[in-house]
Amino acid sequence: INDHYHNIDNDPSNDYLYKGNTFSVHRKSVNGKNYDLPADYKMIVRCEPWDYILFYQGPNSAATLTEPEYYSETDNFLKALKENMTNPDGKIIYYMTWAHNVDDTSKLYQGIVDITKEVISSHPLIDGVLPAATVIQNLRTSYLIDGKAGDITRDWGHLNYGVGRYAMALSWYVYLTGGSVEDITFMPTFEDEMKDSPDNKPLFTDVDENNLKVIREAVENAMKTPYSVTESKYRSAP
């Protein structure tokens, strides 16, 4: 958050690559191939009448996720976002980052929740918090835990290409649209999605009828109680 604010404050011209649509003024085509161009942060915020702008705190370490000093520019950052938004009805949403793989994810999760309540959710310019951290922590109480029947993450914290990403995509859908976890029945498999990238097979846990139940449960419970873990009823693999 602090880095984002300093980028706005210093008004740089090349801190970001804006991956806009094909017709974006910040994308050029050379010999039929599209290239994203450097973009100024303010331009990115201004260039579309965004319905939602989501931001999050980078999980470089437990400290950056939980200690107030790393959130010191939150107020200035949010004011800068609001000043540059062109949609008067646009909303600013905080994407509450999940605890990465440390020895005690429960302790780190609680620290993330505490700092979110202290600094973010109480801020008048915040329209909501997407409880990504709670979705992942809910999943960690099920049989879908790293090294067991399935994987949620694929490394120190990035989500598994199958189950993990699916859970987060479903979370976005439910949170932003108000839809139900039951609305989505698509179940991605490695063969359907990434068969041309065989090196990624160990990092892709297929979504099937069994773990879809676990994912739906975790997302639904996180939306009901975004700041506390709900134990899964699916403790053993079927």
N, C-alpha and C positions, 0 to 999 in steps of 0.2 A: 504494500500500500504506500509506504513511504517512497519507494522508488518511482512508482507511478506518479505520485504528486510532484516529485522533483523534476520528472520529465515534462509534466505540464508547466510547472513553474518556470523552467528554463527554456521552454518553447523550442525544443530541438526539431530538426527536420528529418532525422534518420534513426530514431530509436525504435520504430515499429515498422513491420511490413503489414500493410493493410490487405488482408485477403478478402477483398470485396467481390462483387459479382463480375461477370465477364465484361460488363460495360463500365466498370469503375474507372474513373480518371486516374486512379493509382494502380492500374494494371496495363501493361503494354503487351503487344503480340509481336514476336520476332520469328519469322519463318513458321508461322502457325502455332507456336508455343507461347503460352501466356506466362508473364513474369510479374510478380508483385513488386511494387515500388515502395521505397521508404516513405513513411507518412508521419505527419505530426499528430500527436495525441488529440489535440483540440479538433483537428480536421476530421478525425475518425468519429468523434462524438457528434460533430455538427453535420456530417455528410448524409445522414439518414434520420428520419423521424422515428428513432428507435422506440418501440413499445417497452422494451426492457433493456437495461444495462446491468449485467452481472459482473461482480468483481470478487476476488478472493485473495487471501493471504498465502503467499508461496510457502510450501512446507520444506524449506531448506534444512531446518533443524527444529527440534522441539521448542527451542527458545523463540524462534521467529513466529511460531504459532501461538505462543502462550504469554509472552512477556510484553507489558504495556509499551516499552520503549520502541518496539517495532510497529506500533500502531499510532505513533505520536502525530502523524500528519493526517489522520483519518478525517478530522473535521475540514481541513483545508482541501483535501482530495475530494470529498463529497460536495463541497461548495463549488469547486471547479467543474465537476461533472454537471451539476445542476445548472450552472451558468451557461454551459455550452450545449445543453440538450435543446433540440428544436421542437420536440413534441411536448406540449404542456401537460399531457396526460401520461408521459413516459414514467416508468417506475425504476427505482434503483434497488437492486436485490443483492444481498450478500450471499455468496456461495460458501457455506461453512465447510472448510476443508476437513477431510477425514484424518485421523491419526495414522501416520505412516508406521511401518513395521519396526517397532521398538520392543524392548523386553516387556514393557507394561503399557499396552495400548489403552487400557482402561484409564490409567492415570493421565495419559496425554489427552485422551478424549475429554476428560473432565476439565482439564486446563483449557482446551479449545472452547468448550461450552461456557466456562466462566468468563473468558476474555470477550467472547461474543456478546454475552449479556451485558458485560460492563461497558464495552466500548461501542459496539455496533448496533445491536437491536434497539437500544435506548435512544439512538441518535434520531433527531426529528426528520432528517432527510432520507432515512432508510425506510423503504416500503415493505420490506420483508426479508426473511432469512430462509434460504433453501437448505434444509438440514442434511446435506450430503454426509457429514461426519456421523450422524446418527444412523443413516441407512447402512453404512459400512459397519458400524459397531454392532448394529442389530444382526447383520449377517454373520458376524464373528461369533455370535452365540449359537449358531446353527452348525450342522455338520459340514457346511461349506466354509471351512477354514483352511488356511494355507498348510500344505503338506498332508492334508487328509483327503477326504473324498473329492474335493474340488478346490480351486483357487479363487480367491477374491482379487488379489493383486498379482502382478507378474514380476515385481522386483521389490525394492524398498518401499514403494508406495503407489506407483502407477497401476492402474486397474488392469486386471486380467482382460484380455481382448474379448472374451465371451461373456461369462457370467458377470464379471465386475462392471464392464462398460454397459451391459444391458441393464443392470440394476440402476446405474446412474442415469441412463437415458430415460428409463421409466420414471425415475424421480423427477426429472425435468418435465416430462409430459404431465404427470399428475399435478405438480406444483404450479406450473405456468398456465395450464388449461382448466384445472379443476376437474379433470377427467378421473375415471376410476382405474385402478390397477387391472381390473378385469377387461378393460377395453382393448388392450394389446395382446394378441395371441401369437404373434410372430415369434419363432424360436430359432435364432441363428446358430448355425453349426460351422465348424472349421471348413468343411468341404464346400459349403455354400459361400462363405465369406472370404477365406484367406488361403485356399488350396494352392494358389500360385506363390505362396510364401511359406514353404515347408519348415523353415527355421523357426517360425512362430507357433508351430503346432503345440509345443509344451506350454505355451503361454495362453492357449485358447481352450477354455472349458466350455463345451457345448451347452447351450440352454436346452433342457428337455422338460418334460411334463413335471418331473419331480422337483428339480431345482427352481423351476418357474414358480412353484407354490411358495418356496422359501423366499424368493426375491419379492414376490408380491406382498408377502407378510411383512418383510422388513421395511419396504417402502410405505405401506399403509400405516404401520405403527409409527414410523418416523414422522409422518405428516400429522398424526394425532398427538404425539408427544415428542416434539422436535428437540428437546433438550435433555432427554433421558432415554436410556437404553431399555428396550423391551425384549425380554428373553424369548428366543424362538421356541416354538413347540416342536420344531424339527431338529431334534438333537442327534438323532442317529440316521445314518444313510439308509434309504429303503433297500 
